[in-house]
Each structure stands twice: as structure tokens, then as C-alpha cells.
Amino acid sequence: MLINVGLYDKFKQKMMPAGDSKYKGFNQFWRRSAAALCGAGVTLLFTYPFELLFTRITADLNTKKQGRLYQNTFDCFNATQIEGGIRRLYRGSIVAFAS
């Protein structure tokens, strides 16, 4: 959340170079929305793989009468990457970005 807020301010400064009070109505709305989407997109780019790994490890802990698939976080990362490459780490990120 901290990264997202910091990036929002940076993107808002880029999208509103004349200052916050110079823009009114829909012009202000779309500039703020674009800044929020850019900040969320960059944040998601860096944090989504960790959310995916957390979900996979949590699901692995809940299996009963089976051996664990992953020994630690690095093992989960390597197994995920071997299954489908680096793109596999971002599977489902579009849904997360839309939400």
C-alpha cells in the first residue's frame, strides 16, 4: 500500500503538471484516475509474484495425507518458473488488476 500511495503521488505530479487546483471536472477526474491506474499497475508488477507464491504455499499446507509440494518459498518460486517460465508468475494478474 505504501508503494502504491507513493507512486500515485509521483504519477499525479506527472499527469497534473500545472498543479491540482488548475484542473476541474472531468479533466481532473481522468487525470487522477490515470495516475491511480499507473500506480496500481506498477505496484502489481512488483508484488503479484509474491502473492501468487503465498497462495500456492498456503494451499500446499492445507493438503491432507499427501506430501508437501514445496519445501520453502524459493522451492515454490523455482517450481512455478520451471512449469511455465516467468509468465507463469503473472498468471491471473489481469483479474487482480481489474479488481
C-alpha positions in Angstrom: 0.0 0.0 0.0 2.9 2.3 0.8 4.4 1.8 -2.7 1.0 2.4 -4.3 0.5 5.7 -2.4 4.0 7.0 -3.2 3.7 6.1 -6.9 0.2 7.7 -7.1 1.7 11.0 -5.9 4.5 10.7 -8.5 2.2 9.9 -11.3 -0.2 12.6 -10.3 2.5 15.2 -10.5 3.4 14.0 -14.0 -0.3 14.0 -15.1 -1.1 17.3 -13.5 2.0 19.5 -14.2 0.1 22.8 -13.6 -1.0 21.8 -10.1 -4.0 20.2 -8.5 -6.2 23.3 -8.5 -5.8 24.1 -12.2 -7.9 21.2 -13.3 -11.6 21.0 -12.9 -14.4 18.5 -13.6 -13.8 15.6 -16.0 -10.3 16.7 -16.8 -9.3 16.4 -13.1 -11.2 13.1 -12.8 -9.4 11.3 -15.7 -6.0 12.6 -14.7 -6.4 11.3 -11.1 -7.8 8.0 -12.4 -4.9 7.6 -14.8 -2.4 8.3 -12.0 -4.1 5.7 -9.8 -4.2 3.1 -12.6 -0.5 3.7 -13.4 0.5 3.4 -9.7 -1.6 0.2 -9.2 -0.1 -1.3 -12.4 3.5 -0.7 -11.3 2.8 -2.0 -7.8 1.1 -5.1 -9.2 4.1 -5.7 -11.4 6.4 -6.0 -8.4 4.1 -7.6 -5.8 1.9 -10.0 -7.7 4.5 -12.8 -7.9 4.8 -12.8 -4.1 1.0 -13.0 -3.7 1.0 -16.0 -6.1 3.7 -17.7 -4.2 2.0 -17.1 -0.9 -1.2 -18.6 -2.2 0.5 -21.7 -3.6 2.4 -22.3 -0.3 -0.8 -21.8 1.7 -2.7 -24.2 -0.5 0.2 -26.7 -0.2 0.0 -26.6 3.6 -3.7 -27.5 3.6 -3.3 -30.8 1.7 -4.0 -33.8 3.9 -2.5 -37.3 3.5 -0.1 -36.0 0.9 3.5 -34.9 0.9 4.2 -31.2 0.6 5.0 -30.0 -2.9 7.2 -27.1 -1.8 9.8 -27.1 1.0 10.2 -23.3 1.1 9.5 -20.1 -0.8 12.5 -20.5 -3.1 11.4 -24.0 -4.0 7.9 -22.8 -4.8 9.4 -20.0 -7.0 11.7 -22.3 -8.9 8.9 -24.9 -9.4 6.5 -22.3 -10.7 9.0 -20.8 -13.0 10.0 -24.2 -14.4 6.4 -25.1 -15.0 5.8 -22.2 -17.4 8.6 -19.6 -17.3 8.4 -16.1 -15.8 5.0 -15.6 -17.4 3.6 -18.2 -15.0 4.3 -15.9 -12.1 1.9 -13.4 -13.5 -0.9 -15.8 -14.3 -4.2 -14.2 -13.1 -2.7 -10.7 -12.7 -5.2 -9.2 -15.1 -8.0 -10.2 -12.8 -6.1 -8.8 -9.8 -5.5 -5.5 -11.7 -9.2 -5.3 -12.7 -10.3 -5.7 -9.1 
